[in-house]
Amino acid sequence: MIVNLSDTHSLVSNFTAEIRNIHVQTDRMRFRRNLERIGEIAAYEISKQLPWHEVEIPTPLGIHTSKVLIEQPVLATILRAGLPMHQGMLNYFDKADNAFVSAYRKHHHDGSFEISLEYMSCPSLDNKTIIITDPMLATGASLVKTIQFIQQEYTPAAIHVVAAIACTVGIEFVQRECGTNIHLWCADIDDELTAKGYIVPGLGDAGDLAYGAKDQS
């Protein structure tokens, strides 16, 4: 399942327009907050798909039969760029367990790169619904490596992926390598990918815009 939240206009389209805009990107705090807002909207939309049951809730004047989640999902993010969206998800799924993955592009002098996954801290993911946030789904390589690691170590009930900007190339790669049962939620989808693996028009490097440029030495 692929959901592009910008297919119909909503506030998510406004927040996505701002994180793309080079004139707004200079406000680093606003950039992080807009990613957080996108995470919050995605959390709300995903919550509609999660299992729920009815419980009786005592009020000061009686009993109300309410619909509530059966279980909170596990929220996972790929460091460091995913942290603002992860916080947005956590604002809504506020009782969720969390997982953190260190997966990054290890660049070579010839301009090529490989994905290095050096660290993952998580609870047991068996029979859990997992929501992975990664703001830029470009080539899909880091996301695929993360999902494959999870699937090798655990048997999750469902995997959802939330991206601010996704590229059709990366989406197709995730489906090809991980199967079509991965649920993809995107604030917007672009079609072009450069030779160096950057989305066009995209927004640039989300991690650098949120937290400052990395030392490439």
C-alpha positions as CSV (number, residue, x, y, z in Angstrom):
1,M,0.0,0.0,0.0
2,I,1.4,3.4,-1.0
3,V,-0.3,6.6,0.3
4,N,0.7,10.0,-1.0
5,L,-0.7,12.4,1.5
6,S,-0.3,15.3,-1.0
7,D,-2.7,13.7,-3.6
8,T,-5.4,15.7,-2.0
9,H,-4.7,19.1,-0.5
10,S,-4.4,19.4,3.3
11,L,-2.0,21.1,5.7
12,V,0.6,18.4,5.0
13,S,1.0,19.9,1.6
14,N,1.7,23.3,3.2
15,F,4.3,21.8,5.6
16,T,5.9,19.9,2.7
17,A,6.1,23.1,0.6
18,E,7.9,24.8,3.4
19,I,10.5,22.1,3.9
20,R,11.3,22.2,0.2
21,N,11.5,26.0,0.1
22,I,15.2,27.3,0.1
23,H,14.0,30.6,1.7
24,V,12.3,28.8,4.6
25,Q,15.0,26.2,5.0
26,T,17.3,28.8,6.5
27,D,15.1,28.6,9.7
28,R,16.4,25.3,11.1
29,M,14.0,25.2,13.9
30,R,11.0,25.6,11.5
31,F,12.4,22.9,9.3
32,R,12.5,20.5,12.2
33,R,9.0,21.5,13.4
34,N,7.5,21.0,9.9
35,L,9.0,17.5,9.8
36,E,7.6,16.9,13.2
37,R,4.1,18.1,12.0
38,I,4.3,15.7,9.1
39,G,5.1,12.9,11.5
40,E,2.0,13.9,13.6
41,I,-0.3,13.8,10.6
42,A,1.1,10.5,9.4
43,A,0.6,9.1,12.9
44,Y,-3.1,10.1,12.8
45,E,-3.6,8.6,9.4
46,I,-1.9,5.3,10.3
47,S,-3.9,5.1,13.5
48,K,-7.0,4.5,11.4
49,Q,-5.5,1.3,10.1
50,L,-4.5,-0.2,13.5
51,P,-6.5,-2.8,15.4
52,W,-8.8,-1.4,18.1
53,H,-11.4,-2.6,20.5
54,E,-14.2,-1.2,22.7
55,V,-13.7,-0.6,26.4
56,E,-16.0,0.9,29.0
57,I,-14.7,4.2,30.3
58,P,-16.0,5.6,33.6
59,T,-16.9,9.3,33.4
60,P,-18.1,11.6,36.3
61,L,-21.7,11.0,35.1
62,G,-21.7,7.4,33.9
63,I,-20.0,4.9,31.6
64,H,-19.0,5.5,27.9
65,T,-18.1,2.7,25.5
66,S,-15.0,4.0,23.7
67,K,-12.9,2.7,20.8
68,V,-9.2,2.5,21.7
69,L,-6.1,0.9,20.2
70,I,-5.5,-2.7,21.3
71,E,-1.8,-2.0,21.3
72,Q,0.6,0.8,20.6
73,P,3.0,0.3,17.7
74,V,6.8,0.4,18.0
75,L,8.2,3.6,16.6
76,A,11.6,3.2,14.8
77,T,13.7,5.8,13.1
78,I,16.9,5.9,11.1
79,L,19.4,8.3,12.7
80,R,19.9,11.2,12.5
81,A,17.5,12.8,9.9
82,G,14.5,10.8,11.1
83,L,14.5,12.2,14.6
84,P,12.1,15.2,14.1
85,M,9.5,13.0,12.3
86,H,10.0,10.3,15.0
87,Q,9.2,12.9,17.7
88,G,6.0,13.9,15.8
89,M,4.9,10.2,15.8
90,L,5.8,10.0,19.5
91,N,3.6,13.0,20.2
92,Y,0.6,11.0,19.1
93,F,1.6,7.4,20.0
94,D,2.8,8.6,23.3
95,K,3.0,5.2,25.0
96,A,4.9,3.5,22.2
97,D,8.2,1.6,22.6
98,N,11.0,3.0,20.4
99,A,13.8,1.7,18.2
100,F,16.8,3.5,16.8
101,V,18.8,2.5,13.8
102,S,22.2,3.8,12.7
103,A,22.2,3.3,8.9
104,Y,24.0,5.8,6.7
105,R,25.7,6.3,3.4
106,K,29.4,5.5,3.6
107,H,30.8,7.5,0.7
108,H,33.9,6.5,-1.4
109,H,36.3,8.7,-3.2
110,D,34.9,7.7,-6.6
111,G,31.5,9.2,-5.6
112,S,29.9,5.8,-5.0
113,F,28.5,4.8,-1.6
114,E,27.4,1.8,0.4
115,I,25.0,1.6,3.3
116,S,26.5,0.9,6.7
117,L,24.2,-0.4,9.4
118,E,26.2,-0.3,12.6
119,Y,23.7,-0.1,15.4
120,M,20.1,-0.9,16.3
121,S,18.5,-0.5,19.7
122,C,15.0,-1.9,20.0
123,P,12.6,-4.0,22.1
124,S,11.4,-7.3,20.8
125,L,9.6,-6.7,17.5
126,D,7.9,-10.1,17.3
127,N,4.2,-9.7,16.5
128,K,4.4,-5.9,16.7
129,T,3.3,-3.2,14.3
130,I,6.4,-1.2,13.5
131,I,6.4,2.3,12.0
132,I,9.8,3.4,10.6
133,T,10.4,7.1,9.9
134,D,13.0,8.2,7.4
135,P,12.4,11.7,5.8
136,M,14.0,11.0,2.5
137,L,13.3,7.7,0.7
138,A,15.7,8.2,-2.2
139,T,17.5,5.0,-3.5
140,G,15.8,3.0,-0.7
141,A,19.0,1.3,0.1
142,S,19.2,2.2,3.8
143,L,15.5,1.5,4.4
144,V,15.8,-1.9,2.7
145,K,18.8,-2.8,4.8
146,T,16.9,-1.8,7.9
147,I,13.8,-3.7,7.0
148,Q,15.8,-6.8,6.0
149,F,17.6,-6.7,9.4
150,I,14.3,-6.5,11.3
151,Q,12.8,-9.4,9.3
152,Q,15.9,-11.5,9.8
153,E,15.8,-11.0,13.6
154,Y,12.1,-10.8,14.3
155,T,8.6,-11.6,12.9
156,P,6.7,-8.3,13.0
157,A,3.0,-8.2,12.5
158,A,3.1,-5.2,10.1
159,I,5.7,-2.7,8.9
160,H,4.8,0.9,8.0
161,V,7.3,3.4,6.6
162,V,6.8,7.2,6.8
163,A,8.8,9.5,4.5
164,A,8.5,13.2,3.9
165,I,9.7,13.0,0.3
166,A,9.9,9.6,-1.5
167,C,11.2,8.9,-5.0
168,T,9.5,6.4,-7.2
169,V,12.8,4.6,-7.8
170,G,13.2,4.1,-4.1
171,I,9.6,2.9,-3.6
172,E,10.0,0.3,-6.4
173,F,13.3,-0.9,-4.9
174,V,11.7,-1.3,-1.5
175,Q,8.8,-3.3,-3.0
176,R,11.2,-5.4,-5.1
177,E,13.5,-6.3,-2.2
178,C,11.0,-6.4,0.8
179,G,7.7,-7.3,-0.8
180,T,4.5,-5.3,-1.4
181,N,3.2,-5.9,2.1
182,I,5.2,-2.9,3.3
183,H,2.9,0.1,3.9
184,L,4.4,3.4,2.6
185,W,3.1,6.7,3.8
186,C,4.6,9.8,2.0
187,A,4.0,13.5,2.4
188,D,4.9,13.7,-1.3
189,I,6.5,11.7,-4.1
190,D,9.0,12.8,-6.7
191,D,10.0,10.9,-9.9
192,E,13.7,11.9,-10.5
193,L,16.8,10.7,-8.8
194,T,20.3,12.0,-9.6
195,A,23.3,9.8,-10.3
196,K,24.5,10.5,-6.7
197,G,21.2,9.3,-5.2
198,Y,19.5,12.6,-4.4
199,I,15.8,13.3,-5.1
200,V,14.9,16.0,-7.6
201,P,13.3,18.4,-6.9
202,G,13.4,17.0,-3.3
203,L,14.6,19.3,-0.6
204,G,18.3,18.6,-0.2
205,D,19.9,16.8,2.8
206,A,17.3,16.6,5.5
207,G,19.8,15.7,8.2
208,D,22.0,18.7,7.4
209,L,19.0,21.1,7.2
210,A,17.8,19.9,10.6
211,Y,21.0,19.6,12.5
212,G,23.9,21.1,10.5
213,A,26.3,20.0,7.8
214,K,28.4,16.8,8.5
215,D,32.1,16.8,8.4
216,Q,32.9,14.8,5.2
217,S,36.6,14.4,5.9
